[in-house]
Amino acid sequence: MASVVLSEAEKLYIVHGVQEDLRVDGRGCEDYRCAEVETDVVSNTSGSARVKLVETDILVGIKAEMGTPKLEKPDEGYLEFFVDCSSNSPELEGRGGEELGTDIANTLYRVFSCENSVDLKSLCINPKEHCWVLYVDVLLLECGGNIFDAISIAVKAALFSTRIPKVRVLEDEEGTKEIELSDDPYDCIRLNVDEVPCIVTLSKIGYRHVVDATLQEEACSLASLLISVTSKGAITSMKKVGKGSLDPESIFEMMETGQRVGKSLHIALQKILDEEENLGTSRPKVGFLG
Amino acid sequence: MAAVTMRLPAVHAPLDSGSLRGGEKHLVAPGDTITTDTGYMRGHGTYVEDDKLIASVAGVVERVNKLVCVRALKARYNGEIGDIVVGRITEVQQKRWKVETNSRLDSVLLLSSINLPGGELRRKSAEDELAMRDYLQEGDLISAEVQSIFSDGAVSLHTRSLKYGKLAQGVLVQVSPSLVKRQKTHFHDLPCGASVILGNNGFIWIYPTPEQKDDEAGGYTANLEPVPLSDREVISRLRNCIMALVTHKIMLFDTSILYCYEASLPHQIKDILKPEVTEEIVLEARQRLLDSEG
């Protein structure tokens, strides 16, 4: 991951600041940077979203394609994640970014492995034969710290904006099944994203932990906890990263903070998505040229 | 307790031009024709094609008699002798350090160009060479002055004065070098309670004002005591104000930073980076600057 080099005195300044709940940019330990969320930025996808957290820029595109269901779950569709970090820096181009990309993709698989997060049964067309497969592609445009949170926010926003065309299964006299796509392009099914979790990264700096760490703060933190929280505050998965160790008590504190912050994150995100939805076609599209 | 704000993106409208000081500037983009008159000599940032002088970078056209050049708006730092720079040590080599200063090549700090701790003045010996890492390590920040420029454009620095040397606790802000105004002095003790070093290379260092000037130290003892909360607030506010000025491409110098700081006092520190608050305080600061000039 992109990281900055800091002098010892700078790191000390950051650690003492976190201790006193005043970070370098004036935020408290549980404050997020101002996020900009926009959906429907890529036209040839079923759903897309772009999230900009000051210096971190993520683009997610979702394409719905027909496929065969998995053998162990014949009446459900599924999600496939792919993460690309090439546009970040020369060292992450091509094979270099593969490690980071697979790491993020595996984390996303784990977060969405919980059964209730996405209603997979609604993605089924014909049990054992046809189902919708959602290919979720994540592009890391700029890495400015806290990429996991931004990616999960973008995935949730993209899932919210995904429109899957309605299909009907017609059965012939001989028993052969035909799939018919409805003629109306606006006739589509939307996904219910109420249970989709968001990742909250808590980085341990000194004796306290912070949410939404910048690159400089990540350089000062030895251990972080990635928690995925649903809008009701339920934790669906947890992962510890970093080469430092975490005390079990601090893990409990971080989990509580993660639940609290996660709930406000979901509320803010849902509000923005509803606001965007209500604006409808009159919303000025900003995209990448704003 | 937790504050999470999200917003829909808005088109970033540039501030209304108001009164442009010094007349209209000729702005060009790469590929724009500057002039079709063949009597001009082409300078940096231009090339000739089909008898036309075309710009190769995005920037402002500068004309000195017959020489036409384009000064790029966003470019790496080009060192000039006498500039103050803030740099980060990237490598420790034999008898010299490599310093990153946001220029095309890493700058060089020779072992013979530094002051030893304690202010000793002597020729550096072999033991000094082996002890280089005790003075400056990789990742350390230093303030230095440009001593000379090598033929390939790499800059050679020196810290042969007590005001230069290793930097202690503080905050570094990286901006484009073209936004830092050239002034007589780049070390400012702002009246709001913090000090600022405006490096010509775009690295700006904000730090708490040291209480007494310790001349014997020679610039190496780092004060590792925790900085008091009041100083921290001033430093964070200054950092956000500088980011606000950079977003709207205002030249950075001590007066502009101070005006922006004073305009931001009614707001909370973390609110300064919200787009509407940024625009408000930058407009106010710009108005004060224009009033004080005209």
Interface residues (C-beta under 8 A of the other chain):
Chain A: V5 L6 S7 E8 A9 E10 L12 Y13 H16 G17 Q19 E20 L22 R23 V24 D25 G26 R27 G28 E30 D31 Y32 R33 C34 A35 E36 V37 E38 K52 V54 V211 R260 V261 S264 L265 I267 A268 L269 K271 I272 E275 E276 R283 P284 V286 G290
Chain B: M1 A2 A3 V4 T5 M6 R7 L8 P9 A10 V11 H12 R88 T90 E138 G139 D140 L141 L167 A168 Q169 G170 V171 L172 A222 L224 P226 V227 L229 R232 E233 S236 R237 R239 N240 Q268 I269 K270 I272 L273 K274 P275
